[in-house]
Amino acid sequence: MSAQTVMTLAPAAVTVIVILFCAVRKVLKEAEALLLALVPVIHALGKVRTAWQQTHRPQDGGDVEREEEPHALP
């Protein structure tokens, strides 16, 4: 590859790299904003889940997620 070709392609390569960098940076900033917006929602859902679990406890104190005995097939 001649020096003239390298001098011609170098600015184009730098331009492409800068464009890709800016695009990826914008996407990451948007993703960060979305995740930061979801933090309060996730926190509130955790509170709702805790409140629901406290109001729906079984009376006998047994485990809520008991597995049933497997049924025999005829």
N, CA, C and O atoms as a GROMACS GRO file, in nm:
protein
  296
    1MET      N    1   0.084  -0.116   0.000
    1MET     CA    2   0.000   0.000   0.000
    1MET      C    3   0.090   0.124   0.000
    1MET      O    4   0.184   0.134   0.078
    2SER      N    5   0.059   0.213  -0.086
    2SER     CA    6   0.145   0.331  -0.097
    2SER      C    7   0.108   0.435   0.010
    2SER      O    8   0.001   0.429   0.070
    3ALA      N    9   0.198   0.526   0.030
    3ALA     CA   10   0.177   0.632   0.130
    3ALA      C   11   0.060   0.720   0.090
    3ALA      O   12  -0.012   0.771   0.176
    4GLN      N   13   0.041   0.738  -0.039
    4GLN     CA   14  -0.071   0.821  -0.087
    4GLN      C   15  -0.205   0.757  -0.051
    4GLN      O   16  -0.298   0.826  -0.010
    5THR      N   17  -0.214   0.625  -0.066
    5THR     CA   18  -0.337   0.554  -0.032
    5THR      C   19  -0.366   0.563   0.118
    5THR      O   20  -0.480   0.584   0.159
    6VAL      N   21  -0.262   0.547   0.198
    6VAL     CA   22  -0.277   0.555   0.343
    6VAL      C   23  -0.323   0.695   0.382
    6VAL      O   24  -0.412   0.710   0.467
    7MET      N   25  -0.264   0.796   0.322
    7MET     CA   26  -0.302   0.935   0.354
    7MET      C   27  -0.445   0.966   0.310
    7MET      O   28  -0.511   1.053   0.368
    8THR      N   29  -0.492   0.896   0.209
    8THR     CA   30  -0.629   0.917   0.162
    8THR      C   31  -0.730   0.845   0.252
    8THR      O   32  -0.836   0.899   0.283
    9LEU      N   33  -0.696   0.724   0.294
    9LEU     CA   34  -0.789   0.643   0.372
    9LEU      C   35  -0.791   0.677   0.521
    9LEU      O   36  -0.892   0.653   0.587
   10ALA      N   37  -0.686   0.732   0.574
   10ALA     CA   38  -0.677   0.760   0.717
   10ALA      C   39  -0.786   0.856   0.766
   10ALA      O   40  -0.851   0.826   0.867
   11PRO      N   41  -0.811   0.967   0.700
   11PRO     CA   42  -0.918   1.056   0.748
   11PRO      C   43  -1.056   0.990   0.741
   11PRO      O   44  -1.140   1.013   0.828
   12ALA      N   45  -1.079   0.910   0.638
   12ALA     CA   46  -1.208   0.840   0.627
   12ALA      C   47  -1.224   0.740   0.740
   12ALA      O   48  -1.332   0.728   0.798
   13ALA      N   49  -1.117   0.670   0.773
   13ALA     CA   50  -1.123   0.572   0.883
   13ALA      C   51  -1.148   0.641   1.016
   13ALA      O   52  -1.226   0.594   1.099
   14VAL      N   53  -1.082   0.754   1.036
   14VAL     CA   54  -1.102   0.830   1.160
   14VAL      C   55  -1.245   0.879   1.168
   14VAL      O   56  -1.305   0.876   1.276
   15THR      N   57  -1.301   0.924   1.058
   15THR     CA   58  -1.439   0.971   1.056
   15THR      C   59  -1.536   0.859   1.091
   15THR      O   60  -1.630   0.879   1.168
   16VAL      N   61  -1.515   0.742   1.034
   16VAL     CA   62  -1.602   0.627   1.064
   16VAL      C   63  -1.592   0.590   1.212
   16VAL      O   64  -1.694   0.562   1.275
   17ILE      N   65  -1.472   0.589   1.266
   17ILE     CA   66  -1.454   0.555   1.408
   17ILE      C   67  -1.524   0.656   1.498
   17ILE      O   68  -1.587   0.619   1.596
   18VAL      N   69  -1.513   0.784   1.465
   18VAL     CA   70  -1.578   0.888   1.545
   18VAL      C   71  -1.730   0.874   1.538
   18VAL      O   72  -1.797   0.889   1.640
   19ILE      N   73  -1.784   0.846   1.420
   19ILE     CA   74  -1.929   0.829   1.405
   19ILE      C   75  -1.976   0.710   1.486
   19ILE      O   76  -2.078   0.718   1.555
   20LEU      N   77  -1.904   0.598   1.479
   20LEU     CA   78  -1.942   0.480   1.556
   20LEU      C   79  -1.934   0.507   1.707
   20LEU      O   80  -2.021   0.465   1.783
   21PHE      N   81  -1.830   0.576   1.748
   21PHE     CA   82  -1.814   0.609   1.890
   21PHE      C   83  -1.932   0.694   1.939
   21PHE      O   84  -1.988   0.667   2.045
   22CYS      N   85  -1.968   0.794   1.862
   22CYS     CA   86  -2.080   0.881   1.901
   22CYS      C   87  -2.212   0.805   1.906
   22CYS      O   88  -2.293   0.827   1.996
   23ALA      N   89  -2.234   0.717   1.809
   23ALA     CA   90  -2.358   0.640   1.806
   23ALA      C   91  -2.366   0.546   1.926
   23ALA      O   92  -2.470   0.538   1.991
   24VAL      N   93  -2.259   0.476   1.956
   24VAL     CA   94  -2.258   0.384   2.070
   24VAL      C   95  -2.274   0.461   2.201
   24VAL      O   96  -2.344   0.416   2.292
   25ARG      N   97  -2.211   0.576   2.210
   25ARG     CA   98  -2.222   0.658   2.331
   25ARG      C   99  -2.366   0.704   2.353
   25ARG      O  100  -2.415   0.704   2.466
   26LYS      N  101  -2.433   0.743   2.245
   26LYS     CA  102  -2.573   0.787   2.255
   26LYS      C  103  -2.662   0.671   2.300
   26LYS      O  104  -2.748   0.689   2.386
   27VAL      N  105  -2.642   0.555   2.242
   27VAL     CA  106  -2.721   0.437   2.279
   27VAL      C  107  -2.699   0.404   2.426
   27VAL      O  108  -2.795   0.374   2.498
   28LEU      N  109  -2.575   0.408   2.472
   28LEU     CA  110  -2.547   0.377   2.613
   28LEU      C  111  -2.608   0.480   2.707
   28LEU      O  112  -2.655   0.444   2.815
   29LYS      N  113  -2.608   0.607   2.668
   29LYS     CA  114  -2.671   0.710   2.752
   29LYS      C  115  -2.821   0.688   2.760
   29LYS      O  116  -2.879   0.705   2.867
   30GLU      N  117  -2.884   0.650   2.650
   30GLU     CA  118  -3.028   0.622   2.651
   30GLU      C  119  -3.058   0.500   2.738
   30GLU      O  120  -3.157   0.500   2.812
   31ALA      N  121  -2.976   0.398   2.728
   31ALA     CA  122  -2.995   0.279   2.811
   31ALA      C  123  -2.977   0.313   2.958
   31ALA      O  124  -3.052   0.263   3.042
   32GLU      N  125  -2.880   0.398   2.990
   32GLU     CA  126  -2.860   0.440   3.129
   32GLU      C  127  -2.981   0.516   3.180
   32GLU      O  128  -3.025   0.493   3.293
   33ALA      N  129  -3.036   0.605   3.100
   33ALA     CA  130  -3.153   0.682   3.141
   33ALA      C  131  -3.273   0.590   3.164
   33ALA      O  132  -3.349   0.608   3.259
   34LEU      N  133  -3.288   0.491   3.077
   34LEU     CA  134  -3.399   0.396   3.093
   34LEU      C  135  -3.384   0.315   3.222
   34LEU      O  136  -3.481   0.298   3.296
   35LEU      N  137  -3.265   0.267   3.248
   35LEU     CA  138  -3.242   0.188   3.369
   35LEU      C  139  -3.260   0.273   3.494
   35LEU      O  140  -3.316   0.225   3.593
   36LEU      N  141  -3.215   0.398   3.492
   36LEU     CA  142  -3.233   0.485   3.607
   36LEU      C  143  -3.380   0.517   3.628
   36LEU      O  144  -3.423   0.537   3.742
   37ALA      N  145  -3.459   0.522   3.522
   37ALA     CA  146  -3.603   0.544   3.536
   37ALA      C  147  -3.673   0.422   3.594
   37ALA      O  148  -3.777   0.434   3.658
   38LEU      N  149  -3.616   0.304   3.572
   38LEU     CA  150  -3.678   0.181   3.621
   38LEU      C  151  -3.646   0.152   3.768
   38LEU      O  152  -3.716   0.072   3.830
   39VAL      N  153  -3.544   0.214   3.824
   39VAL     CA  154  -3.506   0.185   3.962
   39VAL      C  155  -3.620   0.212   4.060
   39VAL      O  156  -3.647   0.126   4.144
   40PRO      N  157  -3.687   0.327   4.055
   40PRO     CA  158  -3.798   0.348   4.149
   40PRO      C  159  -3.913   0.250   4.128
   40PRO      O  160  -3.980   0.211   4.224
   41VAL      N  161  -3.937   0.210   4.004
   41VAL     CA  162  -4.044   0.115   3.976
   41VAL      C  163  -4.011  -0.020   4.038
   41VAL      O  164  -4.097  -0.083   4.100
   42ILE      N  165  -3.888  -0.064   4.023
   42ILE     CA  166  -3.847  -0.192   4.081
   42ILE      C  167  -3.854  -0.187   4.233
   42ILE      O  168  -3.896  -0.283   4.297
   43HIS      N  169  -3.814  -0.075   4.290
   43HIS     CA  170  -3.820  -0.058   4.435
   43HIS      C  171  -3.965  -0.065   4.483
   43HIS      O  172  -3.995  -0.130   4.583
   44ALA      N  173  -4.055   0.003   4.413
   44ALA     CA  174  -4.197   0.002   4.450
   44ALA      C  175  -4.256  -0.138   4.436
   44ALA      O  176  -4.336  -0.180   4.520
   45LEU      N  177  -4.219  -0.210   4.332
   45LEU     CA  178  -4.269  -0.347   4.315
   45LEU      C  179  -4.222  -0.438   4.428
   45LEU      O  180  -4.294  -0.527   4.471
   46GLY      N  181  -4.100  -0.414   4.475
   46GLY     CA  182  -4.052  -0.492   4.589
   46GLY      C  183  -4.134  -0.465   4.714
   46GLY      O  184  -4.162  -0.557   4.791
   47LYS      N  185  -4.173  -0.340   4.735
   47LYS     CA  186  -4.258  -0.307   4.850
   47LYS      C  187  -4.396  -0.370   4.837
   47LYS      O  188  -4.451  -0.421   4.935
   48VAL      N  189  -4.452  -0.368   4.716
   48VAL     CA  190  -4.583  -0.430   4.693
   48VAL      C  191  -4.575  -0.580   4.718
   48VAL      O  192  -4.664  -0.637   4.780
   49ARG      N  193  -4.468  -0.643   4.672
   49ARG     CA  194  -4.452  -0.787   4.692
   49ARG      C  195  -4.443  -0.821   4.840
   49ARG      O  196  -4.504  -0.917   4.886
   50THR      N  197  -4.366  -0.741   4.914
   50THR     CA  198  -4.351  -0.764   5.058
   50THR      C  199  -4.485  -0.748   5.129
   50THR      O  200  -4.520  -0.828   5.215
   51ALA      N  201  -4.559  -0.644   5.093
   51ALA     CA  202  -4.690  -0.621   5.155
   51ALA      C  203  -4.786  -0.734   5.121
   51ALA      O  204  -4.862  -0.778   5.207
   52TRP      N  205  -4.783  -0.781   4.997
   52TRP     CA  206  -4.872  -0.889   4.957
   52TRP      C  207  -4.838  -1.017   5.033
   52TRP      O  208  -4.927  -1.089   5.077
   53GLN      N  209  -4.709  -1.046   5.049
   53GLN     CA  210  -4.668  -1.167   5.121
   53GLN      C  211  -4.712  -1.160   5.267
   53GLN      O  212  -4.749  -1.262   5.325
   54GLN      N  213  -4.707  -1.042   5.327
   54GLN     CA  214  -4.746  -1.029   5.468
   54GLN      C  215  -4.896  -1.047   5.486
   54GLN      O  216  -4.939  -1.096   5.590
   55THR      N  217  -4.977  -1.010   5.388
   55THR     CA  218  -5.122  -1.024   5.400
   55THR      C  219  -5.170  -1.162   5.356
   55THR      O  220  -5.283  -1.199   5.388
   56HIS      N  221  -5.091  -1.236   5.286
   56HIS     CA  222  -5.133  -1.368   5.236
   56HIS      C  223  -5.053  -1.481   5.297
   56HIS      O  224  -5.023  -1.580   5.230
   57ARG      N  225  -5.019  -1.469   5.422
   57ARG     CA  226  -4.950  -1.579   5.490
   57ARG      C  227  -5.051  -1.686   5.529
   57ARG      O  228  -5.164  -1.654   5.565
   58PRO      N  229  -5.013  -1.811   5.521
   58PRO     CA  230  -5.105  -1.919   5.561
   58PRO      C  231  -5.130  -1.916   5.712
   58PRO      O  232  -5.042  -1.878   5.789
   59GLN      N  233  -5.253  -1.956   5.752
   59GLN     CA  234  -5.293  -1.953   5.893
   59GLN      C  235  -5.215  -2.055   5.977
   59GLN      O  236  -5.186  -2.029   6.094
   60ASP      N  237  -5.182  -2.170   5.919
   60ASP     CA  238  -5.117  -2.275   5.997
   60ASP      C  239  -4.966  -2.256   6.006
   60ASP      O  240  -4.898  -2.336   6.073
   61GLY      N  241  -4.911  -2.156   5.943
   61GLY     CA  242  -4.768  -2.132   5.950
   61GLY      C  243  -4.687  -2.225   5.861
   61GLY      O  244  -4.564  -2.228   5.871
   62GLY      N  245  -4.752  -2.299   5.775
   62GLY     CA  246  -4.682  -2.391   5.686
   62GLY      C  247  -4.618  -2.318   5.569
   62GLY      O  248  -4.636  -2.197   5.551
   63ASP      N  249  -4.544  -2.391   5.493
   63ASP     CA  250  -4.474  -2.334   5.379
   63ASP      C  251  -4.573  -2.312   5.265
   63ASP      O  252  -4.652  -2.401   5.233
   64VAL      N  253  -4.569  -2.193   5.204
   64VAL     CA  254  -4.662  -2.159   5.098
   64VAL      C  255  -4.633  -2.238   4.971
   64VAL      O  256  -4.725  -2.274   4.898
   65GLU      N  257  -4.509  -2.265   4.946
   65GLU     CA  258  -4.469  -2.330   4.821
   65GLU      C  259  -4.445  -2.480   4.838
   65GLU      O  260  -4.344  -2.533   4.792
   66ARG      N  261  -4.537  -2.547   4.904
   66ARG     CA  262  -4.524  -2.692   4.920
   66ARG      C  263  -4.554  -2.761   4.788
   66ARG      O  264  -4.642  -2.720   4.713
   67GLU      N  265  -4.480  -2.864   4.762
   67GLU     CA  266  -4.507  -2.944   4.643
   67GLU      C  267  -4.607  -3.053   4.679
   67GLU      O  268  -4.601  -3.111   4.787
   68GLU      N  269  -4.698  -3.078   4.586
   68GLU     CA  270  -4.796  -3.184   4.609
   68GLU      C  271  -4.730  -3.318   4.580
   68GLU      O  272  -4.632  -3.328   4.506
   69GLU      N  273  -4.788  -3.421   4.639
   69GLU     CA  274  -4.739  -3.556   4.612
   69GLU      C  275  -4.771  -3.590   4.467
   69GLU      O  276  -4.878  -3.556   4.417
   70PRO      N  277  -4.678  -3.657   4.398
   70PRO     CA  278  -4.706  -3.693   4.258
   70PRO      C  279  -4.822  -3.793   4.251
   70PRO      O  280  -4.832  -3.885   4.333
   71HIS      N  281  -4.906  -3.773   4.153
   71HIS     CA  282  -5.021  -3.861   4.134
   71HIS      C  283  -4.981  -3.978   4.045
   71HIS      O  284  -4.910  -3.962   3.946
   72ALA      N  285  -5.026  -4.096   4.083
   72ALA     CA  286  -4.997  -4.214   4.003
   72ALA      C  287  -5.091  -4.217   3.883
   72ALA      O  288  -5.210  -4.188   3.893
   73LEU      N  289  -5.034  -4.253   3.769
   73LEU     CA  290  -5.116  -4.266   3.650
   73LEU      C  291  -5.186  -4.401   3.649
   73LEU      O  292  -5.128  -4.501   3.691
   74PRO      N  293  -5.310  -4.405   3.602
   74PRO     CA  294  -5.384  -4.534   3.599
   74PRO      C  295  -5.327  -4.630   3.497
   74PRO      O  296  -5.376  -4.742   3.481
   0.00000   0.00000   0.00000
